[in-house]
Amino acid sequence: MRIALHTARRAARAGFTLIELLAAIMIIGILAAFLLPRIPEALDAAKVTACKANMGEIWKGMQIYKQSLDRAPSQSGAKFFAEIVAKDMLENTKATAKKMTCPGVETSALPGLQGKVETDWYKDLESIDGTYSSYAGRDCKNYPLRQFPGSGKEVLVADDNDPEMNHRHTTVALMADGSVNTWEIALLKESGVLGPDENHLIVGPDSPVEELRKLSLD
C-alpha cells in the first residue's frame, strides 16, 4: 500500500502545476519581449561581418591583378572591382560573383542582375554599371590611383548606400592598403558630420565624408 501511494505521488509530481506552467509562460514572454527587438540588429551585424569578408576577397583579387598586369584596375564605379572577375583574376564562380555586391542588399533589387545566372553577372565588363552591384567603386577618371597598394586614407570600394543604407548603422569600405574601415551613423551624428535627423550616409561626390567622395556609383 505504501509503495502504491509513493508511486502515485511521484506520478503526480511528474507534471507541471498550473502555477508552474503560468510562470514558465511569463518567463518566455519576458525573454521574447527582450530578445525579439534585437533580432534585426543581430542580423545586420552578421551582414556587416559578411560585407567585410567580401572586401577582403576584392582586395585579394586586386593583388592578383597587380601581380599579373603590373597595375591596379583603372575603370570607375562598379567596373573598377568587376574587372577582377571579368579578367579572371578571381575564378568566375557563383560564390565569387556574390562577393562583388553587399549582402545587406537583396540581389533581386539590382536591375542589372535580373535574368542572369551568377557567372554572367560580371562576365561582360562593358555592360556593367551601377545597377550591377550595391558597392561603389573608385572614380579613377577623376581620382586615379597614384600608387597601389596605397594609403590607408584612400578608399577603393564601399557600400553605395543608394538609395538607402546597405546596413542600418554602418558603412563598410576597403582602403588602398588592404584594411577595411567603417563609418557609423551614430558617431557621424556626434561629430556633426550628419545632422541629428539624418540617417543616411551618401557615398559619391556629394558625400559629407571626404574619403567617400572619391567613389562612383556608376
N, C-alpha and C positions, 0 to 999 in steps of 0.2 A: 504493500500500500504506500509506504514512504517513497519507494523507488518510482512508482507511478506518479505520485504528487510532485516529486522533484523534477521528473521528466516533463510534466505538464507546465511547470513554472518556467523551465528553461525554454520550452517552445514558445511560451507567451512573450518571453523577453527577446526572442529571436527577431521579431519585427519592430518597426518604429511605432512609438506612440503618436497621437495626433499632435501633441506639443512639439515633439522632436521633429516631426515632418514639417510643421509650420516654421520652426526655427531654421531648418535646412533651406526651405524655400526663401525665407527672408535673407539669409546669408548669400544665396545665389543671386537674389535680386540686387543686393548691395554691390556685389562684385561686378555684376553686369553693368550696373549704372556707372561704376567707376572705370571699368575697362573699355566698354564699347566706344566712348568718345575718343579713345586713344588709338583705336584700330587704324583710322586714316593716317594718323601721324606715323605709326609703325610701318605701314605700307609705303608711305612716301620716303621714309628713311631708308627702306630697303631699295627703293628705286634710285635714290641718290647714290647709294653704295654701288649699284649696278652701273650707273652712269659714270662713276669714277673709273670702274673697271673698263668700260668702253673707251674712255680717254687713254687708258694705258695701252689698249690694243691699237688705237690710232697712232699713238707715239711709236709703238713697235713697228708699224707699217712705214712710218715716216723715216725711221732709222734705216730700214732696209732700202727705202727709196734713195736715201742719201748715199748709202754704200754702193748701190747699183748704178746710179746715174750721176753721182758726184754733185748733186744739187738737191735743194728742197722742192716740193711741189710749188708750182708758180701760178696755178689757176686761182680764182677767187670764189668765195662763198662755198656752197656745197661741193663744187668741183675740186676745191682745194684738198679736201680729205678723201673725196671719192676717187681721186687719181690713184690712190694706193691699192684700190680694188680693181679699177679699170685697167691698170698696168700690171696686174698680178703680183704686186709686192706682198700682198696677203692673198692667200688662196680664196678664190671666189666661191664661198660656200654659203649655205643658208645662215649658219651661225655668224660668219663674218659680216654678212650683209646687215644683219640685225644690230650689229655693234656700231654701225655707221649712223644710227639715229637714237635719240634719247628714249629710254624705256619708260619715261614719265609721260610720253605721248603715244596714244594708240596709232599704229601704222595705218589703220583704216581711215585716220583723219588726214593723211598725207596724200593729196591728189596724184602726185607723180608716181606713186607706187601702185595705184589701183590697176587691177587686171594683169599684174606681172608677178611671176614667181620670184622668190628672193634673189636667185642667182642672176636675174636680169635687171635688178634694181640699179646697179652701178656699172653695168657692162658697157653701155654706150655713153661715154663721157660728154659728148656734145649735146645730148638731150637733157642732161641733169641741170636742175635749177633748185631754187629754194623750196619747191613743193615735194622734193625727194627726201628730205630729212628735216628733223626738228633740231638740228645743230646748225649753228652759223660758223662759217669758216673765215679764215684770214682774208682780208681785202688786199690781195697782193698787187692789184692795179694801183692803188693809192698808198699802200703801206707795204712795199716789198720787204722781204726778209733780207737783211744785210748779212746775217750770219746764222748758220744752223748747224748744230744746236746753238741756241742763243740765250738771251737774258730771261731770267725768271719773271721779268716785268712785262714781257711781250706775250700776248695771247695768240694762240693758234686756232683753237676751236672752243666753242662754248654752247651751252643751251641757247636756243634762239629766242625763247620767251615770246613767241609771236604766234597768235595774237594774245596768248595768255602765258602764265608761268608753266614751264615744264615740270617744275617741282613747286610745292606750295610755298616754301620759305627759302629755298636755296637755288643759286645759280652756280653751275659747275663749269670749270674752264681748264683746258690743257694749255700749259705755258710752254715757251720755247726752250726751256731747259729740261722738259720732261716731267716737271712737277704738275700736280693738279691743285688748282686753287678754287675756293668757293667764296661767294658773296651772299651774306644772309640779310634778308629783308629787315629783320629787327635791328640789326647793327647799323644798316644803312639809314634807318629812321633815326636812330640815336645820334648818329654823326651829322644828321641834317642833309645827307645826300638825297634822301627821299623824304617827302612831306609826310606828316602823321597819317594822312588818309590814303597815301599811295601804297599799293600792294603789288605793284608790277614793275619789275626792273627791265627797262628797254635795253636791247642789245643792238649794236649797229652805230651809225654815225650820230644819232641823236641820244645816245646813252648818257646818263649822268655820271657814269663811271668811265674815266678816261681810257683805261685799258680796253674796255669793251667797244669803244668807238672804231677800233681797227678791224672790226669784223663785218662781214656782209651776209645778208640773209639770202642772196641770190645765187 
